[in-house]
Amino acid sequence: MIPILMYHQIDQPAPRGTPYRGLTVHPRSFQRQMRWMRRLGYQGLSMRLLMPYLTGRKKGRVFGITFDDGYDNVLRHAAPVLEACGYQATNYFVMRRLGGTNQWDHAEGVPSAALMDTAGLREWVALGHEAGSHTLTHPVLTRVSPEQAAREIRDSRDVLEQLVGEPVRAFCYPYGKLSAQLVDLVRAAGYDNATTTQRGLVRPTDDLFTLPRVAVMRSTHLLRFLQKCLTSLEDGKRG
């Protein structure tokens, strides 16, 4: 079984009581997590590089590293750590929000956080990391029409490919909301993998378009982090 880590922001967490504070992991914690995985002989990979292992064409001590939403603090705080470890990661970008903020969270009282702009996105890719799609505007895809969902999924890939000048194969469902119809739309749009917020390690029999991940939160202490990554305990949290 292979863990795919799910992060959002890598930064100083907001004050206590702030909604969704747990989605921000302190830079020191992130550095400690990556260093321990490297010390244990694991190679951290983007979804593109992880695919041969997920399909059984390769075997090794590997894990996936993913970031949702394209936050600028990931480029500032996580990218140097990844480079020091020799790791690659996938960041899922919201294409019509480049250079903006996480405005889809504002109604929940979540503080604004800057997203990478086009230059930041290109810098991320130039560092050897992967750009994946997180739609155009970060909607709840199960609440919009099939036509709008298809546009969000398809057009975000097209725009992203134009910006980075390479094929875009990785997709992530906003809020982890999906359906069989949405899975079909993602497949038809030309992606070859998609991640969810379902918790667990990836099994050889898992559908490549509904991949579970290991959620890493602000409060995930190092021992729990290693348990999630290296044991089957996390699989018990699948829905």
Secondary structure, DSSP 8 states (H G I E B T S, - for coil): -B-EEEE-EES----TT-TTGGGEE-HHHHHHHHHHHHHTT-EEE-HHHHHHHHTTS--SSEEEEEEEE-BHHIIIIIHHHHHHHT---EEEE-GGGTTSB-GGGGGGT----BB--HHHHHHHHHTT-EEEE--SS---GGGS-HHHHHHHHHHHHHHHHHHHTS---EEE-GGG---HHHHHHHHHTT-SEEEEEEES-B-TTS-TTSEEEEE--TT--HHHHHHHHHSGGGGGG--
